[in-house]
């Protein structure tokens, strides 16, 4: 058998078993992409074979043992979910550049320096030292040149490894670097909304000294909402264009529902300001707190989508109560589907899918 790896997902190409990774109907010397990646790239077909966390652990443990520069990619829209504790512990005391991808979905009015400072403070909170912080958009090409310059300075003759959770855009970022710095015009590595598209390390010759850009499988974050839903809901959850924040003036007894994914019920003595940052396709509903239970019981999968009606019974919900003192503007983050910024003193009852996570931070915007 000719030992070649798929350029799209990193799997070893083989023509023996279509149910296994790397299958290609006819394996030739010049074969580049497996059937799975070819159909993803040319027909937008969703992959049936995905990488698992077992695959990820094997690859990332190998990466941290090597003397390479590590690009730790997170999703700026889903930062708290993708700034993953398991990943961070593996990367401590390594040469790491933190790259926050998907900046194109944030409102253009945001001061990028403020966001970088916010990311720096989040690293300091957990004593996670990084050599540099960059904000980019692999989709739009924003700040790719700045990242390239930092990589050139920091790598010191070493390979460069891209690591992070699934669906943060590691493969898209490498594709963007290739398009900006070489004659390549089309994507080389397969990308998909489905977490786990990259199956193994993908090595791409990039530097004049013969060193490589190396893509790796992404850690499947079990708290990410995408892992509880079907692909039919992905386009509503994942923003593809600049978010248009929705601002509410909230009084006591008001609630905001983020489709069927979460509800926030507010108790406050005075009016407070609440801004919702989610995909423009996600249905946001304001109501009285007393209506929340009825809406979950009767409108889940109907008015409140996602989840889709076919998947609503698979989601169970938890509640938690947080108290905000109103001294500083705070953000309430939900794993994988956005955040809500709150200015003012209030108690908030939050209903959310029990396998996801809810975080509270100082405001990333403003």
C-alpha positions in Angstrom: 0.0 0.0 0.0 1.2 3.5 -0.8 1.6 5.4 2.5 0.2 8.8 1.9 -1.8 11.2 4.1 -4.9 13.1 3.2 -4.0 16.8 2.9 -7.5 17.7 4.2 -7.7 15.7 7.5 -4.4 14.0 8.0 -5.7 10.5 7.9 -3.5 7.8 6.1 -5.1 7.2 2.7 -6.4 3.7 2.1 -8.7 2.0 -0.5 -9.7 -1.0 1.6 -12.5 0.1 4.0 -14.9 2.9 3.2 -16.1 3.0 6.8 -12.6 3.9 8.1 -10.7 7.2 7.9 -8.7 8.0 4.8 -10.7 6.0 2.3 -10.3 6.7 -1.4 -11.8 4.6 -4.1 -8.6 4.3 -6.1 -5.3 5.0 -4.4 -2.7 6.5 -6.7 0.8 8.0 -6.3 -0.6 11.5 -6.7 -3.7 11.0 -4.5 -4.2 14.1 -2.2 -7.6 13.9 -0.5 -9.7 11.1 0.9 -13.3 10.7 -0.3 -14.6 12.3 2.9 -12.6 15.5 2.5 -13.2 15.7 -1.2 -17.0 15.6 -0.7 -16.7 18.1 2.1 -14.7 20.6 0.0 -16.7 20.2 -3.2 -20.2 19.3 -2.1 -20.4 20.7 1.5 -21.2 17.2 2.7 -21.0 16.8 6.4 -18.3 14.3 7.6 -19.4 11.0 9.1 -16.0 10.2 10.6 -14.7 12.6 13.3 -11.8 12.7 15.6 -12.3 11.7 19.2 -10.7 13.0 22.4 -8.7 9.9 22.5 -7.2 10.9 19.2 -6.6 14.4 20.4 -4.9 13.3 23.7 -2.5 11.1 21.7 -1.5 13.9 19.3 -1.3 16.8 21.8 0.8 14.7 24.2 3.2 14.2 21.3 3.2 17.9 20.4 4.0 19.2 23.9 7.1 16.9 24.0 8.5 18.5 20.9 10.5 21.7 20.7 8.1 23.7 18.7 6.3 27.0 18.8 2.6 26.4 19.8 -0.2 28.5 18.5 -3.1 28.1 21.0 -6.3 29.0 19.0 -9.5 30.0 20.8 -12.8 31.3 19.5 -13.3 34.9 20.6 -17.1 34.4 20.3 -16.9 31.3 22.6 -13.9 32.3 24.5 -14.7 30.9 27.9 -15.7 27.5 26.4 -12.5 27.3 24.2 -10.0 28.7 26.7 -10.0 25.1 28.0 -8.5 24.1 31.4 -7.3 20.7 30.1 -5.6 22.4 27.2 -4.0 25.1 29.4 -2.5 22.6 31.8 -0.8 20.8 29.0 0.6 24.0 27.6 2.0 25.5 30.8 5.7 26.4 30.5 5.7 26.0 26.8 6.3 28.7 24.1 2.7 29.7 23.4 1.1 32.4 21.3 -2.6 32.9 22.1 -4.7 33.6 19.0 -8.3 34.6 19.4 -10.0 33.8 16.1 -13.3 34.8 14.5 -13.0 38.5 15.3 -15.1 39.3 12.2 -18.3 38.4 14.1 -17.7 41.1 16.7 -19.1 44.6 16.1 -16.7 46.7 14.2 -17.0 49.5 16.7 -15.1 47.5 19.4 -11.6 48.7 20.3 -9.3 45.8 19.6 -6.7 47.0 22.2 -9.4 46.7 24.9 -10.1 43.1 23.9 -6.4 42.2 23.9 -6.1 43.7 27.4 -9.1 41.7 28.5 -7.6 38.5 27.2 -4.4 39.3 29.0 -6.2 39.7 32.3 -8.0 36.3 31.7 -4.6 34.7 31.3 -3.2 36.4 34.4 -6.1 35.1 36.5 -4.9 31.6 36.1 -1.2 32.4 35.9 -1.0 31.2 32.3 2.0 32.8 30.6 1.9 33.4 26.9 4.5 35.0 24.7 2.0 37.1 22.7 -1.7 37.6 22.2 -3.2 38.1 18.7 -6.8 38.7 17.5 -7.5 37.5 14.0 -10.2 36.6 11.6 -9.2 33.6 9.4 -12.4 34.1 7.4 -11.8 37.8 6.5 -8.0 37.8 6.8 -7.9 40.4 9.6 -4.5 40.8 11.2 -3.1 37.7 9.6 0.1 39.7 8.6 0.7 40.7 12.2 0.4 37.1 13.3 2.8 36.0 10.6 5.4 38.5 11.7 5.1 37.3 15.3 5.5 33.7 14.3 8.6 34.5 12.2 10.2 36.2 15.3 9.1 33.7 17.9 9.6 30.3 16.2 13.5 30.5 16.1 13.9 27.8 13.5 11.2 25.5 14.9 8.1 23.9 13.5 4.8 25.7 14.4 1.9 23.6 15.9 -1.7 24.8 15.9 -3.7 23.4 18.9 -7.1 24.1 20.5 -10.6 22.9 20.9 -12.6 21.6 18.0 -14.3 24.2 15.8 -12.2 27.2 16.9 -10.8 27.6 13.3 -7.3 26.1 13.5 -7.5 24.6 10.0 -9.1 27.8 8.6 -6.3 29.9 10.2 -3.6 27.8 8.5 -5.5 28.1 5.2 -5.5 31.9 5.7 -1.8 31.9 6.4 -1.1 29.9 3.2 -3.3 32.2 1.1 -1.7 35.3 2.4 1.9 34.1 2.2 2.1 31.8 -0.8 0.6 31.5 -4.2 -2.1 29.1 -2.9 -5.6 30.4 -3.5 -7.9 27.6 -2.3 -8.2 25.9 1.0 -5.7 23.1 1.6 -7.0 21.7 4.8 -10.7 20.5 5.2 -12.9 22.7 7.3 -16.4 22.1 8.6 -18.9 23.2 11.3 -18.8 19.7 12.6 -16.3 19.4 15.6 -13.5 16.9 14.9 -13.0 17.4 11.2 -9.2 17.1 11.4 -8.3 13.5 12.2 -4.5 13.5 12.6 -1.5 15.9 12.4 -1.3 17.6 9.0 2.2 18.9 8.1 2.5 21.7 5.6 5.9 22.9 4.3 5.9 26.7 4.8 9.2 28.1 5.9 12.3 28.7 3.9 14.4 26.6 6.4 12.2 23.5 5.7 10.1 23.7 8.8 6.3 23.1 8.9 3.0 24.5 9.9 1.3 21.6 11.7 -2.5 21.3 12.2 -3.8 19.0 14.9 -7.2 17.5 15.9 -9.2 19.6 18.2 -10.3 18.7 21.7 -14.0 18.0 21.8 -15.3 20.2 24.5 -18.3 18.3 26.0 -19.7 21.5 27.4 -20.0 23.1 23.9 -23.7 23.2 22.9 -22.8 21.9 19.4 -22.1 18.5 21.0 -25.7 18.3 22.2 -27.4 19.3 19.0 -27.7 18.1 15.4 -26.2 19.9 12.4 -29.6 21.3 11.5 -29.2 23.8 14.4 -25.6 24.8 13.8 -26.3 27.7 11.3 -28.6 29.3 13.9 -26.0 29.1 16.7 -22.7 29.9 15.0 -22.5 33.5 13.7 -21.3 33.8 10.1 -21.4 37.6 9.9 -20.9 40.6 12.3 -23.2 40.3 15.3 -25.8 42.9 15.9 -26.1 43.2 19.6 -29.7 43.6 21.0 -30.0 46.0 23.9 -32.8 45.8 26.5 -33.8 48.0 29.4 -34.8 45.5 32.0 -37.0 45.9 35.0 -37.9 43.6 37.9 -39.7 40.4 36.7 -38.4 40.6 33.1 -36.8 37.6 31.3 -34.8 37.1 28.2 -34.8 33.8 26.3 -32.0 32.8 24.0 -34.1 30.6 21.8 -34.5 27.4 23.7 -30.9 27.3 24.8 -31.1 29.5 27.9 -33.4 31.9 29.9 -32.3 34.7 32.1 -34.8 36.0 34.7 -34.0 39.3 36.5 -34.7 40.5 40.0 -33.7 44.2 40.4 -34.8 47.3 42.3 -34.0 49.6 39.4 -33.8 49.4 35.7 -30.7 47.7 34.3 -29.1 47.5 30.9 -28.7 44.1 29.2 -27.0 43.5 25.8 -27.3 40.2 24.1 -24.4 39.0 21.9 -25.4 36.0 19.9 -25.7 34.9 16.3 -28.1 37.1 14.4 -30.0 33.9 13.4 -30.7 33.0 17.0 -34.2 33.8 18.1 -34.2 36.1 21.2 -37.5 36.5 23.1 -38.3 39.0 25.9 -41.1 38.1 28.3 -42.2 38.1 31.9 -40.4 35.7 34.2 -43.7 34.0 35.0 -44.0 32.9 31.4 -40.6 31.1 31.2 -41.7 27.7 32.4 -44.7 27.7 30.1 -42.7 28.6 27.1 -40.1 25.9 27.8 -42.9 23.3 28.2 -45.0 24.3 25.2 -42.8 26.2 22.7 -39.5 24.4 22.8 -38.6 23.3 19.3 -41.5 25.4 17.9 -41.2 29.1 18.7 -38.0 28.5 20.7 -35.5 27.0 18.2 -32.9 25.8 18.5 -33.2 23.1 19.7 -35.0 21.7 16.7 -38.3 19.8 17.5 -36.6 16.5 16.7 -33.8 17.0 19.3 -35.6 18.9 22.1 -36.3 15.8 24.2 -32.6 15.1 24.4 -31.8 18.3 26.3 -32.2 18.5 30.1 -31.9 21.8 31.9 -30.3 23.1 35.1 -30.8 26.4 36.9 -28.4 28.6 38.8 -28.7 32.0 40.5 -26.0 34.6 40.3 -25.9 38.0 41.9 -24.2 41.0 40.3 -23.3 43.9 42.5 -23.5 46.5 39.7 -20.1 48.0 40.4 -18.7 46.7 37.2 -20.3 45.7 33.9 -20.4 41.9 33.7 -20.7 39.3 31.0 -22.6 36.0 31.4 -21.0 33.5 28.9 -22.7 30.3 27.6 -20.6 27.5 26.2 -20.6 27.8 22.5 -23.5 30.2 21.8 -22.7 33.7 23.0 -22.8 36.0 26.0 -25.0 38.5 27.7 -23.6 41.8 29.1 -25.3 43.2 32.2 -24.8 46.7 33.6 -26.5 47.2 37.0 -27.2 45.5 40.3 -29.4 42.4 39.9 -30.1 38.8 40.8 -30.3 36.5 37.7 -31.9 33.1 37.6 -30.4 31.2 34.6 -31.9 28.2 33.0 -29.5 26.4 30.6 -28.7 22.9 29.2 -27.2 20.8 31.9 -24.2 19.7 29.9 -23.0 23.2 29.1 -21.3 25.7 31.3 -22.1 29.2 32.4 -19.3 31.7 33.2 -19.3 35.2 34.6 -16.5 37.6 33.7 -15.8 41.4 33.6 -17.1 42.8 30.4 -15.1 42.1 27.3 -16.7 45.1 25.5 -16.7 48.4 27.2 
